[in-house]
Amino acid sequence: MSAITPLDNYPLASQASLAAQYVGKRLQGLPTPAVILDRSKIKKNCDAMLQVCQKLDVGFRAHVKSHKTLELSKMQVGNEGPANFIVSTVIEAENLFPYVLACQDEGREASILYGVPVPQSSIPRLIDLASKLAPRSISIIIDNLSAFQKFQATISSSTVQIGVFIKIDTGYHRAGIVPSSPDFQPLVSAVANSTSGPFFMGFYSHYGHSYAGSSPSDAADGLIAELVELESAVRAVPATFAGREKLVLSVGATPTATAAQNMLSSSSPRVAEFNDILAGLKGKYKVELHAGVYPLLDCQQIATHARPSSLSPSPTSAIQPLSKDAIAIKILLEVTSVYPSRAKPECLVSAGSLALGREPCKSYTGWGIVTPDFANASTPSIYDDAGDRTGWIVGRISQEHGILTWEGERGMCNEFEVGGKVCVWPNHACVAGAGAGWYLVVDSEEDGDGAGEVVRDVWVRWRGW
């Protein structure tokens, strides 16, 4: 009898059965709510990240927590070169394991970083994965000495070597340690001087507060601040570690990591300073960017204005605009009731917080923006949270239902009918996707007209922790 693993606790839907139900169907005929992904937009967003890292000669580590699928994970790392990932749950690592192992069997660099300070109860599962992969293919994040000592004691009875990144708090104040802390030097010395089991990989920063930015300049400031802070952290590494291996400096969050695309333009904010800092670091360390939600994007990301919304003369494979047209995720909803006589026109729709999430967006007061898709083709205005603010949004939300509200002049509103379908761009793709067992995949380029109305594939989403 084969061993039972946590994967057995979260059985996934059959991809073959789902494909038989959905592939070839048009969005108008689908049950709701449903999460729709646009494959061609995802590919452009993924390719741009890989291309900019190649042009800047830095590494890239793909976070998979936003989507939790094998198909999109593969798109994030491409068909060649390193396949390095970050996960937020051990079950993501367990689902990635066969692909990472296959990459290593082909001679391709591949690894998994558990991207938050590790729960002690999860360490045995990570040890099991590490025992089946090349040394240091599994890494963890540590930000205090007590956690490291407990981890070291747990791993001492095994023969595996697991990498350790020290998490630096660069201003987000969620997890991490500041280099000025009196606890910092003892932590760095303990990790760096470990000679078996844990292996010191480098320093890691997540600039999560970059979501509050509002311009390419803000994003550039964040990216540079991370690099400077991690360079400062390296000064605490004891001389005894010198020569063992180049340390990794891993920086990012989607606004700052994708803002690296701006650095390919000589007119970008702080580009000369960025290039000087990066050139100085690359000779001594391995610099890598990491990000997760960038393949999908969402209203939160558009609100950062971390990259231009349009490009002149045109986008390239490494530089893509940051606009609603680049959002690759939308939630398909159905209008179940209409209220034209209210103070402003409203509709009840078939999805609430469990399908859309409750995360706010700093640029407007709603929970999603109705897209210009088929069901809303007659509506003259798509809500522009940076412009005239006229159009339909998800204005209120309950557990299983939402209220669409018309914003702007009443005379401009084309009202919906009961039974009509609408699509909504969510505020936060990671949370909106969590309510789905699978994604229905369209391809706006394959359809030819840019509409992306036919289901081309189904991607099953990983479940559990």
Secondary structure, DSSP 8 states (H G I E B T S, - for coil): -----GGGGS----HHHHHHHHTT-BGGGS-SSEEEEEHHHHHHHHHHHHHHHHHHT-EEEEE-TTT--HHHHHHHH-SSS-EEEEESSHHHHHHHHHHHHHHHHTT--EEEEEEEE--GGGHHHHHHHHTTSSTTSEEEEE-SHHHHHHHHHHHTTS---EEEEEEB-SS--SS-B-TTSTTHHHHHHHHHT--SSEEEEEEE---GGGGG--SHHHHHHHHHHHHHHHHHHGGGS-GGGTTS---EEEE--HHHHHGGGGGGSTTSTTHHHHHHHHHHHHTTSEEEEEESSTTT--HHHHHHT-S-SS-SS---SS----SGGG--EEEEEEEEEEETTSSS-EEEES--HHHH-S--BTTBSSSEEE-SSGGGTT-S----TTTT--EEEEEEE-SS-EEEEEES-GGG-----TT-EEEEEES-HHHHHTT-SEEEEE-TTTTSSS---B--EEEE-----
